[in-house]
Amino acid sequence: MTAQKKNKDFARIPHWIIDNGFIAKLKPTEVKAYLVLNRYADYTTGISFPSVETISELSGGHKNSIAPATKRLLSLGLIGKVRT
């Protein structure tokens, strides 16, 4: 199994998010949205483009809770935003 294939089998969570206590400050919906975003991230580019529907479905959060969750993740610097 190649290293590239192996990396696609796991989502990466930087240690500093746990070590600095960020994870403790997040609401469950924010943690779940972050995990889904990481699941879909291309670690070469750092870009992740799952739809709101995908994030909602896989995180178990209501579609209306995803926008505030991602907005908070943005404000904490845990994710970035790119216009396409």
C-alpha positions as CSV (number, residue, x, y, z in Angstrom):
1,M,0.0,0.0,0.0
2,T,1.4,3.4,-1.0
3,A,1.7,6.3,1.5
4,Q,-0.7,8.3,-0.6
5,K,-3.3,5.5,-0.5
6,K,-2.7,5.1,3.3
7,N,-3.3,8.8,3.9
8,K,-6.7,8.7,2.2
9,D,-7.9,6.2,4.8
10,F,-7.6,8.6,7.7
11,A,-8.6,12.2,8.5
12,R,-5.9,14.3,10.1
13,I,-6.4,16.3,13.2
14,P,-3.5,18.6,14.2
15,H,-2.3,17.9,17.7
16,W,-2.3,21.6,18.6
17,I,-6.2,21.6,18.3
18,I,-6.3,19.2,21.2
19,D,-3.2,20.3,23.1
20,N,-4.3,24.0,23.1
21,G,-7.8,23.2,24.3
22,F,-9.6,24.2,21.1
23,I,-11.5,20.9,21.0
24,A,-12.9,21.6,24.5
25,K,-14.2,25.0,23.4
26,L,-16.2,23.6,20.5
27,K,-19.8,22.6,20.4
28,P,-20.6,19.1,19.3
29,T,-21.9,20.3,15.9
30,E,-18.7,22.3,15.3
31,V,-16.5,19.2,16.1
32,K,-18.5,17.0,13.8
33,A,-18.4,19.6,11.0
34,Y,-14.7,19.9,11.5
35,L,-14.2,16.2,11.3
36,V,-16.3,16.0,8.0
37,L,-14.3,18.9,6.5
38,N,-11.1,17.1,7.4
39,R,-12.4,13.9,6.0
40,Y,-12.8,15.6,2.6
41,A,-9.6,17.6,2.7
42,D,-6.9,17.3,0.0
43,Y,-3.8,17.3,2.2
44,T,-1.6,18.4,-0.7
45,T,-3.6,21.6,-1.2
46,G,-5.4,21.9,2.1
47,I,-8.7,22.4,0.2
48,S,-12.0,20.7,1.2
49,F,-15.3,21.2,-0.6
50,P,-18.0,19.0,0.8
51,S,-21.5,20.5,0.4
52,V,-23.6,21.7,3.3
53,E,-25.9,18.7,2.6
54,T,-22.9,16.3,2.9
55,I,-21.6,17.9,6.1
56,S,-25.1,17.8,7.5
57,E,-25.8,14.2,6.6
58,L,-22.4,12.9,7.8
59,S,-22.3,15.0,11.0
60,G,-25.9,14.4,12.0
61,G,-26.3,18.2,12.3
62,H,-29.3,20.1,10.8
63,K,-28.5,22.0,7.6
64,N,-29.3,25.3,9.5
65,S,-26.6,24.5,12.1
66,I,-23.8,23.9,9.6
67,A,-23.3,27.6,8.6
68,P,-22.9,28.8,12.2
69,A,-20.6,25.9,13.0
70,T,-18.3,26.6,10.0
71,K,-18.4,30.4,10.7
72,R,-17.2,29.7,14.3
73,L,-14.5,27.3,13.0
74,L,-13.4,30.2,10.6
75,S,-13.3,32.7,13.5
76,L,-11.1,30.4,15.6
77,G,-8.8,29.9,12.6
78,L,-9.4,26.2,12.5
79,I,-10.4,26.4,8.8
80,G,-10.0,29.0,6.1
81,K,-12.3,30.1,3.3
82,V,-11.5,30.3,-0.4
83,R,-13.8,32.0,-2.9
84,T,-14.3,30.0,-6.1
